[in-house]
Amino acid sequence: MTTEQMASEIEKLKKEKNAVIMAHYYVYDEVQDAADFVGDSFFLSRKATEIDADIIVLCGVRFMGESAKVLNPDKKVLIPEYAADCPMAHMATVESVAAMREQYDDLAVVCYVNSTAELKAVSDVCVTSANALKIVSRLPQKNIFFIPDQNLAHFIADQLPEKNFIFNDGYCHVHHALTREDMLKAKAEHPNALLCVHPECKPEVTAEADYIGSTAGIINYVTESDAKEFLIGTELGVLHELHKRNPDKTFYPAAEMQICPNMKKITMEKLLATLKEEQPEIILSDDLMENAKAPMMRMLELAK
Ligand code: SF4
């Protein structure tokens, strides 16, 4: 079957089953094109509270499917590949959160949405890279235990010196692999290009950037900029939207290997099979959904 045939079959099944397809900017271009909504984690979380459909198919990694399920406990939430799992989502433990709560009275546990439902369930509030600064600045607590990503935590901590951050050692292997040397080399090769990087990159990398922001933030920055050339320091799936919105601008990867192997497990073949078979489905216990929902709703409230 060609990509076009799969796309038309997906469109047909989607209507028949009253399904909505949501996709992250890091999945393959053709999967993004087959989706009703494409966005970063913040957009997808917010959109998931507004969906009017019987089925949600989340084209992204498993924690995204879990978030959609937590926000839509009565809907069937499907993910085209259950093995598409983000390693960083597991890089903190429920035990470490409990230990930190023992140690500090005045503590907020802030959980990046790139985390398992189990971690969200023991946290006070969730954040995305797009809203973390606003949300943490609005918390009354002085001590902030930020899980699981150390780099996003450092990026926010640097801007909020009034808070006492406790760092966790998780990281996204895609963004963490970028180095300062990569940035210097890319800037030397493309001296007219502005460097845009994601805050999941190391501080030595963000220090070299002209713009630091979430995936949606980078897209908006580039689209509104008068510059014509950009170095992109995030997962390269974002190039699809960047090219669509900015056909007259030129983009270069800031380093090699900016590909998330987990996001790339979501293919058109699997999306089609998922719609046909209504599998794999995200199943979470009622307790887990209830406990994970509270910090997510608090995020949406505080981000307003
Ligand atoms: S890009 Fe990084 S944070 Fe996002 S899913 Fe892949 S490994 Fe996880």
py3Dmol code that shows the C-alpha trace and the ligand (Angstrom):
import py3Dmol

protein = """\
ATOM      1  CA  MET A   1       0.000   0.000   0.000  1.00  0.00           C
ATOM      2  CA  THR A   2       1.353   3.465  -0.824  1.00  0.00           C
ATOM      3  CA  THR A   3       1.470   6.261   1.746  1.00  0.00           C
ATOM      4  CA  GLU A   4      -1.428   7.980  -0.076  1.00  0.00           C
ATOM      5  CA  GLN A   5      -3.553   4.813   0.029  1.00  0.00           C
ATOM      6  CA  MET A   6      -2.829   4.407   3.737  1.00  0.00           C
ATOM      7  CA  ALA A   7      -3.686   8.067   4.336  1.00  0.00           C
ATOM      8  CA  SER A   8      -7.052   7.712   2.614  1.00  0.00           C
ATOM      9  CA  GLU A   9      -7.824   4.469   4.490  1.00  0.00           C
ATOM     10  CA  ILE A  10      -6.903   6.185   7.782  1.00  0.00           C
ATOM     11  CA  GLU A  11      -9.183   9.119   6.918  1.00  0.00           C
ATOM     12  CA  LYS A  12     -12.075   6.724   6.166  1.00  0.00           C
ATOM     13  CA  LEU A  13     -11.637   4.689   9.359  1.00  0.00           C
ATOM     14  CA  LYS A  14     -11.265   7.822  11.451  1.00  0.00           C
ATOM     15  CA  LYS A  15     -14.690   9.054  10.306  1.00  0.00           C
ATOM     16  CA  GLU A  16     -16.348   5.647  10.656  1.00  0.00           C
ATOM     17  CA  LYS A  17     -15.093   5.246  14.224  1.00  0.00           C
ATOM     18  CA  ASN A  18     -15.419   8.879  15.332  1.00  0.00           C
ATOM     19  CA  ALA A  19     -11.707   8.957  16.125  1.00  0.00           C
ATOM     20  CA  VAL A  20      -9.351  11.880  16.468  1.00  0.00           C
ATOM     21  CA  ILE A  21      -5.645  11.582  15.646  1.00  0.00           C
ATOM     22  CA  MET A  22      -3.171  13.683  17.617  1.00  0.00           C
ATOM     23  CA  ALA A  23       0.517  13.761  16.718  1.00  0.00           C
ATOM     24  CA  HIS A  24       3.692  15.207  18.155  1.00  0.00           C
ATOM     25  CA  TYR A  25       6.032  17.281  15.965  1.00  0.00           C
ATOM     26  CA  TYR A  26       8.720  14.590  16.332  1.00  0.00           C
ATOM     27  CA  VAL A  27       6.866  11.812  14.469  1.00  0.00           C
ATOM     28  CA  TYR A  28       7.352  11.182  10.723  1.00  0.00           C
ATOM     29  CA  ASP A  29       6.072  13.885   8.325  1.00  0.00           C
ATOM     30  CA  GLU A  30       3.372  11.668   6.805  1.00  0.00           C
ATOM     31  CA  VAL A  31       2.024  10.754  10.250  1.00  0.00           C
ATOM     32  CA  GLN A  32       1.853  14.455  11.147  1.00  0.00           C
ATOM     33  CA  ASP A  33      -0.052  15.011   7.884  1.00  0.00           C
ATOM     34  CA  ALA A  34      -2.563  12.282   8.784  1.00  0.00           C
ATOM     35  CA  ALA A  35      -3.323  13.883  12.171  1.00  0.00           C
ATOM     36  CA  ASP A  36      -6.165  16.218  13.111  1.00  0.00           C
ATOM     37  CA  PHE A  37      -3.963  18.031  15.589  1.00  0.00           C
ATOM     38  CA  VAL A  38      -0.168  18.338  15.611  1.00  0.00           C
ATOM     39  CA  GLY A  39       1.695  20.015  18.441  1.00  0.00           C
ATOM     40  CA  ASP A  40       4.130  19.831  21.290  1.00  0.00           C
ATOM     41  CA  SER A  41       3.386  18.268  24.674  1.00  0.00           C
ATOM     42  CA  PHE A  42       1.661  21.367  26.058  1.00  0.00           C
ATOM     43  CA  PHE A  43      -0.611  21.791  23.056  1.00  0.00           C
ATOM     44  CA  LEU A  44      -1.496  18.089  23.019  1.00  0.00           C
ATOM     45  CA  SER A  45      -2.265  18.062  26.772  1.00  0.00           C
ATOM     46  CA  ARG A  46      -4.475  21.135  26.494  1.00  0.00           C
ATOM     47  CA  LYS A  47      -6.189  19.886  23.348  1.00  0.00           C
ATOM     48  CA  ALA A  48      -6.839  16.514  24.979  1.00  0.00           C
ATOM     49  CA  THR A  49      -9.203  18.241  27.437  1.00  0.00           C
ATOM     50  CA  GLU A  50     -11.333  19.517  24.532  1.00  0.00           C
ATOM     51  CA  ILE A  51     -11.684  16.389  22.392  1.00  0.00           C
ATOM     52  CA  ASP A  52     -15.166  15.321  21.384  1.00  0.00           C
ATOM     53  CA  ALA A  53     -14.652  11.824  19.950  1.00  0.00           C
ATOM     54  CA  ASP A  54     -15.001   8.184  20.961  1.00  0.00           C
ATOM     55  CA  ILE A  55     -11.392   7.303  20.224  1.00  0.00           C
ATOM     56  CA  ILE A  56      -8.148   9.268  20.537  1.00  0.00           C
ATOM     57  CA  VAL A  57      -5.119   7.923  18.672  1.00  0.00           C
ATOM     58  CA  LEU A  58      -1.992   9.473  20.111  1.00  0.00           C
ATOM     59  CA  CYS A  59       0.925   9.392  17.663  1.00  0.00           C
ATOM     60  CA  GLY A  60       3.826   9.883  20.026  1.00  0.00           C
ATOM     61  CA  VAL A  61       5.523   8.093  22.890  1.00  0.00           C
ATOM     62  CA  ARG A  62       3.680   6.227  25.628  1.00  0.00           C
ATOM     63  CA  PHE A  63       3.632   8.962  28.272  1.00  0.00           C
ATOM     64  CA  MET A  64       1.700  11.119  25.795  1.00  0.00           C
ATOM     65  CA  GLY A  65      -0.898   8.394  25.398  1.00  0.00           C
ATOM     66  CA  GLU A  66      -1.083   8.102  29.183  1.00  0.00           C
ATOM     67  CA  SER A  67      -1.622  11.857  29.524  1.00  0.00           C
ATOM     68  CA  ALA A  68      -4.429  11.761  26.953  1.00  0.00           C
ATOM     69  CA  LYS A  69      -6.027   8.864  28.862  1.00  0.00           C
ATOM     70  CA  VAL A  70      -5.676  10.604  32.239  1.00  0.00           C
ATOM     71  CA  LEU A  71      -7.449  13.654  30.805  1.00  0.00           C
ATOM     72  CA  ASN A  72     -10.065  11.493  29.025  1.00  0.00           C
ATOM     73  CA  PRO A  73     -10.716   8.518  31.304  1.00  0.00           C
ATOM     74  CA  ASP A  74     -13.969   7.625  29.516  1.00  0.00           C
ATOM     75  CA  LYS A  75     -12.512   7.563  26.021  1.00  0.00           C
ATOM     76  CA  LYS A  76     -10.595   4.828  24.304  1.00  0.00           C
ATOM     77  CA  VAL A  77      -6.999   6.022  23.894  1.00  0.00           C
ATOM     78  CA  LEU A  78      -4.819   4.152  21.417  1.00  0.00           C
ATOM     79  CA  ILE A  79      -1.123   4.433  20.636  1.00  0.00           C
ATOM     80  CA  PRO A  80       0.176   2.940  17.352  1.00  0.00           C
ATOM     81  CA  GLU A  81       3.237   1.339  19.003  1.00  0.00           C
ATOM     82  CA  TYR A  82       3.188   0.440  22.680  1.00  0.00           C
ATOM     83  CA  ALA A  83       6.970  -0.013  22.670  1.00  0.00           C
ATOM     84  CA  ALA A  84       7.400   3.673  21.740  1.00  0.00           C
ATOM     85  CA  ASP A  85       8.516   4.666  25.203  1.00  0.00           C
ATOM     86  CA  CYS A  86      10.599   7.639  26.289  1.00  0.00           C
ATOM     87  CA  PRO A  87      13.539   6.558  28.493  1.00  0.00           C
ATOM     88  CA  MET A  88      13.536   9.896  30.321  1.00  0.00           C
ATOM     89  CA  ALA A  89       9.941   9.334  31.447  1.00  0.00           C
ATOM     90  CA  HIS A  90      11.299   6.645  33.806  1.00  0.00           C
ATOM     91  CA  MET A  91      14.352   8.539  35.104  1.00  0.00           C
ATOM     92  CA  ALA A  92      12.986   9.343  38.558  1.00  0.00           C
ATOM     93  CA  THR A  93      11.373   7.142  41.182  1.00  0.00           C
ATOM     94  CA  VAL A  94       8.340   7.318  43.421  1.00  0.00           C
ATOM     95  CA  GLU A  95      10.739   6.476  46.287  1.00  0.00           C
ATOM     96  CA  SER A  96      12.981   9.484  45.566  1.00  0.00           C
ATOM     97  CA  VAL A  97       9.916  11.754  45.663  1.00  0.00           C
ATOM     98  CA  ALA A  98       8.837  10.271  49.017  1.00  0.00           C
ATOM     99  CA  ALA A  99      12.364  10.708  50.416  1.00  0.00           C
ATOM    100  CA  MET A 100      12.449  14.342  49.315  1.00  0.00           C
ATOM    101  CA  ARG A 101       9.077  15.000  50.961  1.00  0.00           C
ATOM    102  CA  GLU A 102      10.508  13.599  54.217  1.00  0.00           C
ATOM    103  CA  GLN A 103      13.492  15.907  53.969  1.00  0.00           C
ATOM    104  CA  TYR A 104      11.737  19.219  53.148  1.00  0.00           C
ATOM    105  CA  ASP A 105       8.554  20.708  54.630  1.00  0.00           C
ATOM    106  CA  ASP A 106       8.162  23.495  52.136  1.00  0.00           C
ATOM    107  CA  LEU A 107       8.502  21.408  48.963  1.00  0.00           C
ATOM    108  CA  ALA A 108       6.787  21.329  45.579  1.00  0.00           C
ATOM    109  CA  VAL A 109       7.387  18.281  43.422  1.00  0.00           C
ATOM    110  CA  VAL A 110       7.320  19.577  39.847  1.00  0.00           C
ATOM    111  CA  CYS A 111       6.986  16.902  37.196  1.00  0.00           C
ATOM    112  CA  TYR A 112       7.810  17.484  33.542  1.00  0.00           C
ATOM    113  CA  VAL A 113       5.015  15.918  31.462  1.00  0.00           C
ATOM    114  CA  ASN A 114       7.663  13.713  29.853  1.00  0.00           C
ATOM    115  CA  SER A 115       7.181  11.241  32.687  1.00  0.00           C
ATOM    116  CA  THR A 116       5.177   8.145  33.537  1.00  0.00           C
ATOM    117  CA  ALA A 117       1.676   8.421  35.024  1.00  0.00           C
ATOM    118  CA  GLU A 118       3.118   6.897  38.229  1.00  0.00           C
ATOM    119  CA  LEU A 119       5.522   9.834  38.639  1.00  0.00           C
ATOM    120  CA  LYS A 120       2.835  12.387  37.836  1.00  0.00           C
ATOM    121  CA  ALA A 121       0.599  10.766  40.451  1.00  0.00           C
ATOM    122  CA  VAL A 122       3.041  11.575  43.277  1.00  0.00           C
ATOM    123  CA  SER A 123       3.762  15.120  42.097  1.00  0.00           C
ATOM    124  CA  ASP A 124       2.191  18.457  42.998  1.00  0.00           C
ATOM    125  CA  VAL A 125       2.101  19.956  39.539  1.00  0.00           C
ATOM    126  CA  CYS A 126       3.095  19.051  35.982  1.00  0.00           C
ATOM    127  CA  VAL A 127       4.880  21.368  33.580  1.00  0.00           C
ATOM    128  CA  THR A 128       5.929  21.348  29.948  1.00  0.00           C
ATOM    129  CA  SER A 129       8.993  23.057  28.520  1.00  0.00           C
ATOM    130  CA  ALA A 130       6.642  25.793  27.270  1.00  0.00           C
ATOM    131  CA  ASN A 131       5.071  26.654  30.623  1.00  0.00           C
ATOM    132  CA  ALA A 132       7.575  25.495  33.294  1.00  0.00           C
ATOM    133  CA  LEU A 133       8.939  28.975  34.046  1.00  0.00           C
ATOM    134  CA  LYS A 134       5.504  30.520  34.495  1.00  0.00           C
ATOM    135  CA  ILE A 135       4.214  27.665  36.621  1.00  0.00           C
ATOM    136  CA  VAL A 136       7.206  27.283  38.942  1.00  0.00           C
ATOM    137  CA  SER A 137       7.308  31.056  39.468  1.00  0.00           C
ATOM    138  CA  ARG A 138       3.669  30.894  40.620  1.00  0.00           C
ATOM    139  CA  LEU A 139       4.222  28.167  43.214  1.00  0.00           C
ATOM    140  CA  PRO A 140       4.255  29.305  46.858  1.00  0.00           C
ATOM    141  CA  GLN A 141       6.890  26.748  47.901  1.00  0.00           C
ATOM    142  CA  LYS A 142      10.563  27.732  48.007  1.00  0.00           C
ATOM    143  CA  ASN A 143      12.004  24.238  47.509  1.00  0.00           C
ATOM    144  CA  ILE A 144      11.427  22.709  44.096  1.00  0.00           C
ATOM    145  CA  PHE A 145      12.171  19.066  43.372  1.00  0.00           C
ATOM    146  CA  PHE A 146      12.104  19.011  39.576  1.00  0.00           C
ATOM    147  CA  ILE A 147      11.756  15.573  37.923  1.00  0.00           C
ATOM    148  CA  PRO A 148      12.881  13.899  35.720  1.00  0.00           C
ATOM    149  CA  ASP A 149      14.907  16.253  33.423  1.00  0.00           C
ATOM    150  CA  GLN A 150      18.024  17.899  34.864  1.00  0.00           C
ATOM    151  CA  ASN A 151      18.573  20.217  31.892  1.00  0.00           C
ATOM    152  CA  LEU A 152      15.108  21.761  31.844  1.00  0.00           C
ATOM    153  CA  ALA A 153      15.408  22.096  35.631  1.00  0.00           C
ATOM    154  CA  HIS A 154      18.684  24.030  35.310  1.00  0.00           C
ATOM    155  CA  PHE A 155      17.229  26.248  32.591  1.00  0.00           C
ATOM    156  CA  ILE A 156      14.301  27.221  34.842  1.00  0.00           C
ATOM    157  CA  ALA A 157      16.374  27.414  38.039  1.00  0.00           C
ATOM    158  CA  ASP A 158      18.738  29.937  36.436  1.00  0.00           C
ATOM    159  CA  GLN A 159      15.781  32.237  35.849  1.00  0.00           C
ATOM    160  CA  LEU A 160      14.285  31.825  39.332  1.00  0.00           C
ATOM    161  CA  PRO A 161      17.104  32.488  41.830  1.00  0.00           C
ATOM    162  CA  GLU A 162      14.546  32.965  44.611  1.00  0.00           C
ATOM    163  CA  LYS A 163      13.732  29.231  44.486  1.00  0.00           C
ATOM    164  CA  ASN A 164      15.862  26.411  45.877  1.00  0.00           C
ATOM    165  CA  PHE A 165      15.978  23.760  43.157  1.00  0.00           C
ATOM    166  CA  ILE A 166      16.762  20.136  43.925  1.00  0.00           C
ATOM    167  CA  PHE A 167      17.896  18.448  40.749  1.00  0.00           C
ATOM    168  CA  ASN A 168      17.206  14.953  39.528  1.00  0.00           C
ATOM    169  CA  ASP A 169      19.655  13.305  37.130  1.00  0.00           C
ATOM    170  CA  GLY A 170      17.298  12.378  34.260  1.00  0.00           C
ATOM    171  CA  TYR A 171      17.881  13.535  30.688  1.00  0.00           C
ATOM    172  CA  CYS A 172      16.617  13.124  27.145  1.00  0.00           C
ATOM    173  CA  HIS A 173      19.285  11.207  25.276  1.00  0.00           C
ATOM    174  CA  VAL A 174      18.440  12.990  22.012  1.00  0.00           C
ATOM    175  CA  HIS A 175      18.934  16.532  23.345  1.00  0.00           C
ATOM    176  CA  HIS A 176      21.586  15.695  25.962  1.00  0.00           C
ATOM    177  CA  ALA A 177      23.859  14.356  23.205  1.00  0.00           C
ATOM    178  CA  LEU A 178      24.298  17.828  21.674  1.00  0.00           C
ATOM    179  CA  THR A 179      27.590  19.441  22.691  1.00  0.00           C
ATOM    180  CA  ARG A 180      29.019  22.951  22.846  1.00  0.00           C
ATOM    181  CA  GLU A 181      31.569  21.892  20.202  1.00  0.00           C
ATOM    182  CA  ASP A 182      28.692  20.890  17.866  1.00  0.00           C
ATOM    183  CA  MET A 183      27.173  24.346  18.326  1.00  0.00           C
ATOM    184  CA  LEU A 184      30.440  26.194  17.701  1.00  0.00           C
ATOM    185  CA  LYS A 185      31.097  24.123  14.591  1.00  0.00           C
ATOM    186  CA  ALA A 186      27.578  24.672  13.240  1.00  0.00           C
ATOM    187  CA  LYS A 187      27.775  28.418  13.912  1.00  0.00           C
ATOM    188  CA  ALA A 188      31.144  28.635  12.161  1.00  0.00           C
ATOM    189  CA  GLU A 189      29.723  26.783   9.134  1.00  0.00           C
ATOM    190  CA  HIS A 190      26.583  28.955   9.013  1.00  0.00           C
ATOM    191  CA  PRO A 191      27.554  32.350  10.429  1.00  0.00           C
ATOM    192  CA  ASN A 192      24.297  34.024   9.340  1.00  0.00           C
ATOM    193  CA  ALA A 193      22.038  31.433  10.974  1.00  0.00           C
ATOM    194  CA  LEU A 194      20.342  31.923  14.337  1.00  0.00           C
ATOM    195  CA  LEU A 195      20.722  28.995  16.720  1.00  0.00           C
ATOM    196  CA  CYS A 196      17.470  27.707  18.269  1.00  0.00           C
ATOM    197  CA  VAL A 197      17.681  24.981  20.905  1.00  0.00           C
ATOM    198  CA  HIS A 198      15.364  23.110  23.231  1.00  0.00           C
ATOM    199  CA  PRO A 199      15.834  23.514  27.011  1.00  0.00           C
ATOM    200  CA  GLU A 200      16.345  19.735  27.298  1.00  0.00           C
ATOM    201  CA  CYS A 201      19.851  20.499  25.957  1.00  0.00           C
ATOM    202  CA  LYS A 202      22.763  20.908  28.368  1.00  0.00           C
ATOM    203  CA  PRO A 203      23.471  24.389  29.827  1.00  0.00           C
ATOM    204  CA  GLU A 204      26.736  24.577  27.823  1.00  0.00           C
ATOM    205  CA  VAL A 205      24.613  24.219  24.673  1.00  0.00           C
ATOM    206  CA  THR A 206      21.809  26.616  25.632  1.00  0.00           C
ATOM    207  CA  ALA A 207      24.504  29.186  26.519  1.00  0.00           C
ATOM    208  CA  GLU A 208      25.392  29.371  22.807  1.00  0.00           C
ATOM    209  CA  ALA A 209      21.807  29.789  21.563  1.00  0.00           C
ATOM    210  CA  ASP A 210      20.004  32.819  20.154  1.00  0.00           C
ATOM    211  CA  TYR A 211      16.695  31.312  21.222  1.00  0.00           C
ATOM    212  CA  ILE A 212      15.866  28.626  23.810  1.00  0.00           C
ATOM    213  CA  GLY A 213      12.357  27.255  23.880  1.00  0.00           C
ATOM    214  CA  SER A 214       9.906  24.413  23.490  1.00  0.00           C
ATOM    215  CA  THR A 215       9.280  22.903  20.083  1.00  0.00           C
ATOM    216  CA  ALA A 216       6.273  25.175  19.568  1.00  0.00           C
ATOM    217  CA  GLY A 217       8.341  28.089  20.886  1.00  0.00           C
ATOM    218  CA  ILE A 218      11.039  27.431  18.274  1.00  0.00           C
ATOM    219  CA  ILE A 219       8.419  27.251  15.498  1.00  0.00           C
ATOM    220  CA  ASN A 220       6.900  30.579  16.569  1.00  0.00           C
ATOM    221  CA  TYR A 221      10.285  32.252  16.993  1.00  0.00           C
ATOM    222  CA  VAL A 222      11.430  31.194  13.517  1.00  0.00           C
ATOM    223  CA  THR A 223       8.117  32.133  11.910  1.00  0.00           C
ATOM    224  CA  GLU A 224       8.141  35.611  13.429  1.00  0.00           C
ATOM    225  CA  SER A 225      11.856  36.253  12.794  1.00  0.00           C
ATOM    226  CA  ASP A 226      13.136  38.386   9.904  1.00  0.00           C
ATOM    227  CA  ALA A 227      16.232  36.174   9.683  1.00  0.00           C
ATOM    228  CA  LYS A 228      16.480  33.735   6.790  1.00  0.00           C
ATOM    229  CA  GLU A 229      18.695  30.942   8.175  1.00  0.00           C
ATOM    230  CA  PHE A 230      18.383  28.887  11.342  1.00  0.00           C
ATOM    231  CA  LEU A 231      20.307  26.150  13.108  1.00  0.00           C
ATOM    232  CA  ILE A 232      17.869  23.774  14.771  1.00  0.00           C
ATOM    233  CA  GLY A 233      18.844  22.094  18.037  1.00  0.00           C
ATOM    234  CA  THR A 234      15.954  19.789  18.688  1.00  0.00           C
ATOM    235  CA  GLU A 235      14.456  16.618  17.203  1.00  0.00           C
ATOM    236  CA  LEU A 236      14.400  17.041  13.442  1.00  0.00           C
ATOM    237  CA  GLY A 237      10.742  16.055  13.003  1.00  0.00           C
ATOM    238  CA  VAL A 238      10.084  19.737  13.712  1.00  0.00           C
ATOM    239  CA  LEU A 239      11.530  20.592  10.284  1.00  0.00           C
ATOM    240  CA  HIS A 240       8.266  19.483   8.657  1.00  0.00           C
ATOM    241  CA  GLU A 241       6.261  22.249  10.344  1.00  0.00           C
ATOM    242  CA  LEU A 242       9.114  24.752  10.015  1.00  0.00           C
ATOM    243  CA  HIS A 243       9.261  24.216   6.235  1.00  0.00           C
ATOM    244  CA  LYS A 244       5.472  24.363   5.911  1.00  0.00           C
ATOM    245  CA  ARG A 245       5.223  27.672   7.718  1.00  0.00           C
ATOM    246  CA  ASN A 246       8.458  29.165   6.359  1.00  0.00           C
ATOM    247  CA  PRO A 247       9.026  28.051   2.758  1.00  0.00           C
ATOM    248  CA  ASP A 248      11.431  30.948   2.168  1.00  0.00           C
ATOM    249  CA  LYS A 249      13.747  30.139   5.095  1.00  0.00           C
ATOM    250  CA  THR A 250      16.653  27.687   5.331  1.00  0.00           C
ATOM    251  CA  PHE A 251      17.250  25.254   8.187  1.00  0.00           C
ATOM    252  CA  TYR A 252      20.315  23.279   9.220  1.00  0.00           C
ATOM    253  CA  PRO A 253      20.567  20.643  11.956  1.00  0.00           C
ATOM    254  CA  ALA A 254      22.763  22.020  14.761  1.00  0.00           C
ATOM    255  CA  ALA A 255      24.349  18.587  15.234  1.00  0.00           C
ATOM    256  CA  GLU A 256      24.112  15.044  13.948  1.00  0.00           C
ATOM    257  CA  MET A 257      21.735  12.396  15.254  1.00  0.00           C
ATOM    258  CA  GLN A 258      18.872  14.615  16.395  1.00  0.00           C
ATOM    259  CA  ILE A 259      16.418  11.799  15.856  1.00  0.00           C
ATOM    260  CA  CYS A 260      14.284  10.224  18.567  1.00  0.00           C
ATOM    261  CA  PRO A 261      14.142   6.486  17.836  1.00  0.00           C
ATOM    262  CA  ASN A 262      11.020   6.123  19.950  1.00  0.00           C
ATOM    263  CA  MET A 263       8.986   8.763  18.155  1.00  0.00           C
ATOM    264  CA  LYS A 264      10.099   7.174  14.884  1.00  0.00           C
ATOM    265  CA  LYS A 265       8.464   3.874  15.895  1.00  0.00           C
ATOM    266  CA  ILE A 266       5.140   5.473  14.921  1.00  0.00           C
ATOM    267  CA  THR A 267       4.603   4.674  11.244  1.00  0.00           C
ATOM    268  CA  MET A 268       1.662   4.969   8.847  1.00  0.00           C
ATOM    269  CA  GLU A 269       1.379   1.170   8.753  1.00  0.00           C
ATOM    270  CA  LYS A 270       1.042   1.031  12.543  1.00  0.00           C
ATOM    271  CA  LEU A 271      -1.366   3.976  12.640  1.00  0.00           C
ATOM    272  CA  LEU A 272      -3.601   2.237  10.109  1.00  0.00           C
ATOM    273  CA  ALA A 273      -3.436  -1.094  11.971  1.00  0.00           C
ATOM    274  CA  THR A 274      -4.251   0.651  15.252  1.00  0.00           C
ATOM    275  CA  LEU A 275      -7.353   2.283  13.809  1.00  0.00           C
ATOM    276  CA  LYS A 276      -8.495  -1.035  12.326  1.00  0.00           C
ATOM    277  CA  GLU A 277      -7.882  -3.212  15.367  1.00  0.00           C
ATOM    278  CA  GLU A 278      -8.359  -0.570  18.078  1.00  0.00           C
ATOM    279  CA  GLN A 279      -5.148  -1.792  19.703  1.00  0.00           C
ATOM    280  CA  PRO A 280      -2.823  -1.168  21.533  1.00  0.00           C
ATOM    281  CA  GLU A 281      -4.985   0.623  24.045  1.00  0.00           C
ATOM    282  CA  ILE A 282      -3.680   2.632  27.002  1.00  0.00           C
ATOM    283  CA  ILE A 283      -5.154   1.120  30.167  1.00  0.00           C
ATOM    284  CA  LEU A 284      -4.571   2.727  33.551  1.00  0.00           C
ATOM    285  CA  SER A 285      -6.198   2.005  36.904  1.00  0.00           C
ATOM    286  CA  ASP A 286      -8.855   4.447  38.142  1.00  0.00           C
ATOM    287  CA  ASP A 287      -6.703   5.395  41.142  1.00  0.00           C
ATOM    288  CA  LEU A 288      -3.686   6.119  38.996  1.00  0.00           C
ATOM    289  CA  MET A 289      -5.733   8.229  36.589  1.00  0.00           C
ATOM    290  CA  GLU A 290      -7.297  10.205  39.404  1.00  0.00           C
ATOM    291  CA  ASN A 291      -3.953  10.864  41.120  1.00  0.00           C
ATOM    292  CA  ALA A 292      -2.160  11.753  37.899  1.00  0.00           C
ATOM    293  CA  LYS A 293      -4.977  14.034  36.762  1.00  0.00           C
ATOM    294  CA  ALA A 294      -4.714  16.477  39.693  1.00  0.00           C
ATOM    295  CA  PRO A 295      -1.175  17.765  38.865  1.00  0.00           C
ATOM    296  CA  MET A 296      -2.040  17.934  35.168  1.00  0.00           C
ATOM    297  CA  MET A 297      -5.158  19.995  35.810  1.00  0.00           C
ATOM    298  CA  ARG A 298      -3.172  22.216  38.167  1.00  0.00           C
ATOM    299  CA  MET A 299      -0.706  22.809  35.325  1.00  0.00           C
ATOM    300  CA  LEU A 300      -3.480  23.795  32.945  1.00  0.00           C
ATOM    301  CA  GLU A 301      -4.957  26.098  35.586  1.00  0.00           C
ATOM    302  CA  LEU A 302      -1.639  27.780  36.485  1.00  0.00           C
ATOM    303  CA  ALA A 303      -0.617  28.111  32.812  1.00  0.00           C
ATOM    304  CA  LYS A 304      -3.654  30.266  31.988  1.00  0.00           C
TER     305      LYS A 304
END
"""
ligand_1 = """\
8
SF4
S 12.895 13.329 22.160
Fe 13.745 12.810 24.165
S 12.161 13.413 25.651
Fe 11.183 13.315 23.622
S 10.395 11.226 23.515
Fe 12.413 11.178 22.557
S 13.781 10.554 24.238
Fe 11.889 11.237 25.194
"""
view = py3Dmol.view(width=600, height=400)
view.addModel(protein, "pdb")
view.setStyle({"model": 0}, {"cartoon": {"style": "trace"}})
view.addModel(ligand_1, "xyz")
view.setStyle({"model": 1}, {"stick": {}})
view.zoomTo()
view.show()
